[in-house]
Amino acid sequence: MAPIGFPGRGAGEARLNQGGMMLDNKIVFVFYAAAVVCFVLAAVQSSGRGGGRGAMASVNLVPVGLALFVFPFMWNAGAAGF
């Protein structure tokens, strides 16, 4: 499985990262899909009737979705930097 490449980098640098711990594209897709599910659930719950509890649950899902979206960027930056 090939690691995520960075645009504009040479083949030599890409070879250095092949043995590294960068996330695979399939894993990144799973993180993005989970983030979209969190965002959709938060939007559906906040548009529902009544419920202070539903509104609170949707507010709690937004940071989870953001964390799932940012994690692959953070992981790959750490793998490339160290």
LUMGU-545216 format. One record per residue: residue number from 1; residue in three letters; x, y, z of N, C-alpha, C, O in turn. Coordinates in steps of 0.2 Angstrom, whole numbers, plus 5000, padded with zeros to 4 digits. Layout:
<nodes>
<NUM; 'Ala'; <X; Y; Z>; <X; Y; Z>; <X; Y; Z>; <X; Y; Z>>
...
</nodes>
This chain:
<nodes>
<1; 'Met'; <5004; 4994; 5000>; <5000; 5000; 5000>; <5004; 5006; 5000>; <5009; 5007; 5004>>
<2; 'Ala'; <5003; 5011; 4995>; <5007; 5016; 4995>; <5005; 5022; 5000>; <4999; 5023; 5001>>
<3; 'Pro'; <5010; 5025; 5003>; <5008; 5031; 5007>; <5005; 5037; 5003>; <5006; 5037; 4997>>
<4; 'Ile'; <5002; 5041; 5007>; <5000; 5047; 5004>; <5006; 5052; 5001>; <5010; 5053; 5006>>
<5; 'Gly'; <5006; 5054; 4995>; <5011; 5058; 4993>; <5010; 5065; 4993>; <5004; 5067; 4994>>
<6; 'Phe'; <5015; 5069; 4993>; <5014; 5076; 4993>; <5015; 5079; 4987>; <5020; 5078; 4983>>
<7; 'Pro'; <5010; 5084; 4984>; <5011; 5086; 4977>; <5017; 5091; 4977>; <5019; 5094; 4982>>
<8; 'Gly'; <5021; 5090; 4971>; <5027; 5094; 4970>; <5033; 5091; 4973>; <5038; 5095; 4973>>
<9; 'Arg'; <5033; 5086; 4976>; <5039; 5083; 4979>; <5042; 5078; 4974>; <5038; 5075; 4970>>
<10; 'Gly'; <5048; 5077; 4974>; <5052; 5072; 4969>; <5051; 5065; 4971>; <5049; 5063; 4977>>
<11; 'Ala'; <5053; 5061; 4967>; <5052; 5054; 4968>; <5057; 5051; 4973>; <5055; 5046; 4977>>
<12; 'Gly'; <5063; 5055; 4974>; <5067; 5053; 4980>; <5064; 5054; 4987>; <5065; 5049; 4991>>
<13; 'Glu'; <5060; 5059; 4988>; <5057; 5060; 4994>; <5051; 5055; 4995>; <5050; 5053; 5001>>
<14; 'Ala'; <5048; 5054; 4990>; <5042; 5049; 4990>; <5045; 5042; 4992>; <5042; 5039; 4996>>
<15; 'Arg'; <5051; 5040; 4990>; <5054; 5034; 4992>; <5056; 5034; 4999>; <5055; 5028; 5002>>
<16; 'Leu'; <5058; 5039; 5002>; <5059; 5040; 5009>; <5053; 5038; 5014>; <5054; 5035; 5019>>
<17; 'Asn'; <5047; 5040; 5011>; <5041; 5039; 5015>; <5038; 5032; 5015>; <5033; 5031; 5018>>
<18; 'Gln'; <5040; 5028; 5010>; <5037; 5022; 5009>; <5038; 5017; 5015>; <5033; 5013; 5016>>
<19; 'Gly'; <5043; 5017; 5018>; <5044; 5013; 5024>; <5041; 5017; 5031>; <5042; 5014; 5036>>
<20; 'Gly'; <5039; 5023; 5030>; <5037; 5027; 5036>; <5030; 5025; 5038>; <5027; 5019; 5036>>
<21; 'Met'; <5027; 5029; 5042>; <5021; 5027; 5046>; <5015; 5032; 5043>; <5011; 5033; 5047>>
<22; 'Met'; <5016; 5034; 5037>; <5010; 5038; 5034>; <5004; 5034; 5033>; <5004; 5028; 5032>>
<23; 'Leu'; <4998; 5037; 5033>; <4992; 5034; 5033>; <4991; 5032; 5025>; <4992; 5036; 5021>>
<24; 'Asp'; <4988; 5026; 5024>; <4986; 5024; 5018>; <4980; 5028; 5016>; <4976; 5030; 5020>>
<25; 'Asn'; <4979; 5028; 5009>; <4973; 5032; 5006>; <4966; 5029; 5009>; <4961; 5033; 5010>>
<26; 'Lys'; <4966; 5022; 5009>; <4960; 5019; 5012>; <4958; 5021; 5019>; <4952; 5022; 5021>>
<27; 'Ile'; <4963; 5022; 5023>; <4962; 5023; 5030>; <4960; 5031; 5030>; <4955; 5033; 5034>>
<28; 'Val'; <4963; 5035; 5026>; <4961; 5042; 5026>; <4954; 5043; 5024>; <4950; 5047; 5027>>
<29; 'Phe'; <4952; 5039; 5019>; <4945; 5039; 5017>; <4940; 5037; 5022>; <4935; 5040; 5023>>
<30; 'Val'; <4942; 5032; 5027>; <4938; 5030; 5032>; <4937; 5036; 5037>; <4931; 5037; 5040>>
<31; 'Phe'; <4942; 5039; 5039>; <4942; 5045; 5043>; <4937; 5050; 5040>; <4933; 5053; 5044>>
<32; 'Tyr'; <4938; 5052; 5034>; <4934; 5057; 5031>; <4927; 5055; 5030>; <4922; 5059; 5032>>
<33; 'Ala'; <4925; 5049; 5029>; <4918; 5046; 5029>; <4915; 5047; 5036>; <4909; 5049; 5036>>
<34; 'Ala'; <4919; 5045; 5041>; <4916; 5045; 5048>; <4915; 5053; 5050>; <4910; 5054; 5053>>
<35; 'Ala'; <4919; 5057; 5047>; <4918; 5064; 5049>; <4912; 5067; 5046>; <4908; 5070; 5049>>
<36; 'Val'; <4911; 5065; 5039>; <4905; 5067; 5036>; <4898; 5064; 5039>; <4893; 5067; 5040>>
<37; 'Val'; <4899; 5058; 5042>; <4893; 5055; 5046>; <4892; 5059; 5052>; <4886; 5060; 5054>>
<38; 'Cys'; <4897; 5061; 5055>; <4896; 5065; 5061>; <4893; 5072; 5060>; <4888; 5074; 5063>>
<39; 'Phe'; <4895; 5075; 5054>; <4892; 5081; 5052>; <4885; 5080; 5050>; <4881; 5085; 5052>>
<40; 'Val'; <4883; 5075; 5047>; <4876; 5074; 5045>; <4872; 5073; 5051>; <4866; 5075; 5051>>
<41; 'Leu'; <4874; 5068; 5055>; <4871; 5067; 5061>; <4869; 5073; 5066>; <4864; 5074; 5068>>
<42; 'Ala'; <4875; 5077; 5066>; <4874; 5084; 5070>; <4869; 5088; 5066>; <4865; 5092; 5070>>
<43; 'Ala'; <4869; 5089; 5060>; <4864; 5093; 5056>; <4857; 5090; 5057>; <4852; 5094; 5058>>
<44; 'Val'; <4856; 5084; 5057>; <4849; 5081; 5057>; <4847; 5081; 5064>; <4841; 5083; 5065>>
<45; 'Gln'; <4851; 5081; 5069>; <4849; 5081; 5076>; <4847; 5088; 5078>; <4842; 5090; 5082>>
<46; 'Ser'; <4851; 5093; 5075>; <4849; 5100; 5077>; <4843; 5103; 5073>; <4840; 5108; 5076>>
<47; 'Ser'; <4841; 5100; 5068>; <4835; 5102; 5064>; <4829; 5098; 5067>; <4823; 5100; 5065>>
<48; 'Gly'; <4829; 5094; 5072>; <4824; 5090; 5075>; <4820; 5095; 5080>; <4822; 5100; 5081>>
<49; 'Arg'; <4814; 5092; 5081>; <4810; 5096; 5086>; <4812; 5096; 5093>; <4815; 5091; 5095>>
<50; 'Gly'; <4810; 5101; 5097>; <4811; 5101; 5104>; <4818; 5100; 5106>; <4823; 5102; 5103>>
<51; 'Gly'; <4819; 5096; 5111>; <4825; 5093; 5114>; <4831; 5097; 5115>; <4835; 5099; 5110>>
<52; 'Gly'; <4832; 5099; 5121>; <4838; 5102; 5123>; <4844; 5096; 5122>; <4849; 5098; 5121>>
<53; 'Arg'; <4841; 5090; 5124>; <4846; 5085; 5123>; <4849; 5084; 5116>; <4854; 5082; 5115>>
<54; 'Gly'; <4844; 5084; 5111>; <4846; 5083; 5104>; <4851; 5089; 5102>; <4855; 5087; 5098>>
<55; 'Ala'; <4849; 5095; 5104>; <4854; 5100; 5102>; <4861; 5099; 5105>; <4866; 5101; 5102>>
<56; 'Met'; <4861; 5097; 5111>; <4867; 5096; 5115>; <4871; 5090; 5112>; <4877; 5091; 5111>>
<57; 'Ala'; <4868; 5085; 5109>; <4871; 5079; 5106>; <4874; 5082; 5099>; <4879; 5079; 5098>>
<58; 'Ser'; <4870; 5086; 5096>; <4873; 5088; 5089>; <4879; 5093; 5090>; <4884; 5093; 5086>>
<59; 'Val'; <4879; 5097; 5096>; <4885; 5101; 5097>; <4891; 5097; 5099>; <4896; 5098; 5097>>
<60; 'Asn'; <4890; 5091; 5102>; <4895; 5086; 5104>; <4898; 5083; 5098>; <4904; 5080; 5098>>
<61; 'Leu'; <4894; 5082; 5093>; <4896; 5078; 5087>; <4900; 5082; 5082>; <4905; 5080; 5078>>
<62; 'Val'; <4900; 5089; 5082>; <4904; 5093; 5078>; <4911; 5093; 5080>; <4915; 5092; 5075>>
<63; 'Pro'; <4913; 5093; 5086>; <4920; 5093; 5087>; <4923; 5086; 5085>; <4929; 5085; 5083>>
<64; 'Val'; <4919; 5081; 5086>; <4921; 5074; 5084>; <4922; 5074; 5077>; <4927; 5071; 5075>>
<65; 'Gly'; <4918; 5076; 5073>; <4919; 5077; 5066>; <4925; 5080; 5064>; <4928; 5078; 5059>>
<66; 'Leu'; <4926; 5086; 5067>; <4932; 5090; 5065>; <4938; 5086; 5067>; <4943; 5087; 5063>>
<67; 'Ala'; <4938; 5083; 5073>; <4944; 5079; 5075>; <4946; 5073; 5070>; <4951; 5072; 5068>>
<68; 'Leu'; <4940; 5070; 5067>; <4941; 5065; 5062>; <4944; 5067; 5056>; <4947; 5064; 5052>>
<69; 'Phe'; <4942; 5074; 5054>; <4944; 5077; 5048>; <4951; 5079; 5048>; <4955; 5078; 5043>>
<70; 'Val'; <4953; 5081; 5054>; <4960; 5084; 5055>; <4965; 5079; 5056>; <4971; 5080; 5054>>
<71; 'Phe'; <4963; 5073; 5059>; <4968; 5068; 5061>; <4973; 5066; 5056>; <4979; 5065; 5057>>
<72; 'Pro'; <4970; 5064; 5050>; <4975; 5062; 5044>; <4980; 5067; 5042>; <4986; 5065; 5041>>
<73; 'Phe'; <4978; 5073; 5042>; <4983; 5079; 5041>; <4988; 5079; 5046>; <4994; 5079; 5045>>
<74; 'Met'; <4986; 5079; 5052>; <4991; 5079; 5058>; <4996; 5073; 5058>; <5002; 5074; 5059>>
<75; 'Trp'; <4993; 5067; 5057>; <4997; 5061; 5057>; <5002; 5061; 5051>; <5008; 5060; 5053>>
<76; 'Asn'; <5000; 5063; 5045>; <5005; 5063; 5040>; <5010; 5068; 5040>; <5016; 5068; 5038>>
<77; 'Ala'; <5008; 5074; 5043>; <5013; 5079; 5045>; <5018; 5077; 5050>; <5024; 5078; 5049>>
<78; 'Gly'; <5016; 5073; 5055>; <5021; 5071; 5060>; <5025; 5065; 5057>; <5031; 5065; 5059>>
<79; 'Ala'; <5022; 5061; 5053>; <5027; 5056; 5050>; <5032; 5059; 5045>; <5037; 5057; 5044>>
<80; 'Ala'; <5030; 5064; 5041>; <5035; 5067; 5037>; <5040; 5071; 5040>; <5046; 5072; 5038>>
<81; 'Gly'; <5038; 5074; 5046>; <5042; 5079; 5050>; <5047; 5075; 5054>; <5053; 5077; 5055>>
<82; 'Phe'; <5045; 5069; 5057>; <5050; 5065; 5061>; <5052; 5059; 5058>; <5055; 5055; 5061>>
</nodes>
